[in-house]
Amino acid sequence: IKNQDELFDAVDPEWQGAVPYTILISPAGEVVHRVHGEFDSLELKRVIVDHLGRTYAPRK
């Protein structure tokens, strides 16, 4: 990566470089959530829980 624009595109093409920037990526590499600026921790937890069932099965 030679410059910031290449970095931004490599991480997420929708990222314009502003911070804070939060991104949640699934194991398949899909961006499932992104927030420019401050985020709501409860909202982020909900997104994580919504996606856990797709890749995680708790022990019985």
Phi and psi in degrees as GROMACS dihedral restraints (atoms count N, CA, C in turn):
[ dihedral_restraints ]
;  ai    aj    ak    al  type     phi  dphi    fc
    3     4     5     6     1   -98.2    20    10
    4     5     6     7     1   -22.4    20    10
    6     7     8     9     1  -151.5    20    10
    7     8     9    10     1   174.2    20    10
    9    10    11    12     1   -62.3    20    10
   10    11    12    13     1   -38.8    20    10
   12    13    14    15     1   -60.5    20    10
   13    14    15    16     1   -39.0    20    10
   15    16    17    18     1   -65.4    20    10
   16    17    18    19     1   -38.5    20    10
   18    19    20    21     1   -63.0    20    10
   19    20    21    22     1   -48.4    20    10
   21    22    23    24     1   -58.7    20    10
   22    23    24    25     1   -44.6    20    10
   24    25    26    27     1   -65.6    20    10
   25    26    27    28     1   -35.2    20    10
   27    28    29    30     1   -68.9    20    10
   28    29    30    31     1   -39.0    20    10
   30    31    32    33     1   -75.6    20    10
   31    32    33    34     1   -52.5    20    10
   33    34    35    36     1  -166.6    20    10
   34    35    36    37     1   116.3    20    10
   36    37    38    39     1   -57.6    20    10
   37    38    39    40     1   -22.0    20    10
   39    40    41    42     1   -82.5    20    10
   40    41    42    43     1   -10.6    20    10
   42    43    44    45     1   -77.8    20    10
   43    44    45    46     1   127.1    20    10
   45    46    47    48     1   -97.9    20    10
   46    47    48    49     1     2.1    20    10
   48    49    50    51     1   103.1    20    10
   49    50    51    52     1    -7.7    20    10
   51    52    53    54     1   -70.0    20    10
   52    53    54    55     1   146.7    20    10
   54    55    56    57     1  -125.3    20    10
   55    56    57    58     1   149.2    20    10
   57    58    59    60     1   -73.2    20    10
   58    59    60    61     1   153.8    20    10
   60    61    62    63     1  -139.5    20    10
   61    62    63    64     1   122.0    20    10
   63    64    65    66     1  -113.5    20    10
   64    65    66    67     1   133.1    20    10
   66    67    68    69     1  -136.7    20    10
   67    68    69    70     1   136.3    20    10
   69    70    71    72     1  -116.7    20    10
   70    71    72    73     1   122.2    20    10
   72    73    74    75     1  -115.9    20    10
   73    74    75    76     1   131.7    20    10
   75    76    77    78     1   -72.1    20    10
   76    77    78    79     1   163.7    20    10
   78    79    80    81     1   -58.2    20    10
   79    80    81    82     1   -23.8    20    10
   81    82    83    84     1   -81.5    20    10
   82    83    84    85     1    -2.8    20    10
   84    85    86    87     1    91.2    20    10
   85    86    87    88     1     5.0    20    10
   87    88    89    90     1   -84.6    20    10
   88    89    90    91     1   134.3    20    10
   90    91    92    93     1   -75.2    20    10
   91    92    93    94     1   115.7    20    10
   93    94    95    96     1  -103.3    20    10
   94    95    96    97     1   -12.7    20    10
   96    97    98    99     1  -162.8    20    10
   97    98    99   100     1   140.7    20    10
   99   100   101   102     1  -147.5    20    10
  100   101   102   103     1   144.6    20    10
  102   103   104   105     1  -139.6    20    10
  103   104   105   106     1   125.3    20    10
  105   106   107   108     1   -92.1    20    10
  106   107   108   109     1   124.3    20    10
  108   109   110   111     1    91.6    20    10
  109   110   111   112     1  -162.4    20    10
  111   112   113   114     1   -67.4    20    10
  112   113   114   115     1   150.3    20    10
  114   115   116   117     1  -121.2    20    10
  115   116   117   118     1   159.5    20    10
  117   118   119   120     1   -88.1    20    10
  118   119   120   121     1   116.9    20    10
  120   121   122   123     1   -63.1    20    10
  121   122   123   124     1   -34.7    20    10
  123   124   125   126     1   -66.2    20    10
  124   125   126   127     1   -41.3    20    10
  126   127   128   129     1   -61.4    20    10
  127   128   129   130     1   -43.6    20    10
  129   130   131   132     1   -64.0    20    10
  130   131   132   133     1   -41.6    20    10
  132   133   134   135     1   -60.6    20    10
  133   134   135   136     1   -40.6    20    10
  135   136   137   138     1   -63.4    20    10
  136   137   138   139     1   -41.6    20    10
  138   139   140   141     1   -63.5    20    10
  139   140   141   142     1   -42.7    20    10
  141   142   143   144     1   -61.5    20    10
  142   143   144   145     1   -48.6    20    10
  144   145   146   147     1   -62.2    20    10
  145   146   147   148     1   -40.1    20    10
  147   148   149   150     1   -59.6    20    10
  148   149   150   151     1   -31.0    20    10
  150   151   152   153     1   -96.5    20    10
  151   152   153   154     1   -15.0    20    10
  153   154   155   156     1   -61.6    20    10
  154   155   156   157     1   -41.8    20    10
  156   157   158   159     1   -62.2    20    10
  157   158   159   160     1   -20.4    20    10
  159   160   161   162     1   -79.6    20    10
  160   161   162   163     1   -23.4    20    10
  162   163   164   165     1  -130.0    20    10
  163   164   165   166     1    -3.0    20    10
  165   166   167   168     1  -134.3    20    10
  166   167   168   169     1   131.5    20    10
  168   169   170   171     1  -123.4    20    10
  169   170   171   172     1   119.9    20    10
  171   172   173   174     1   -65.4    20    10
  172   173   174   175     1   154.1    20    10
  174   175   176   177     1   -69.5    20    10
  175   176   177   178     1   144.1    20    10
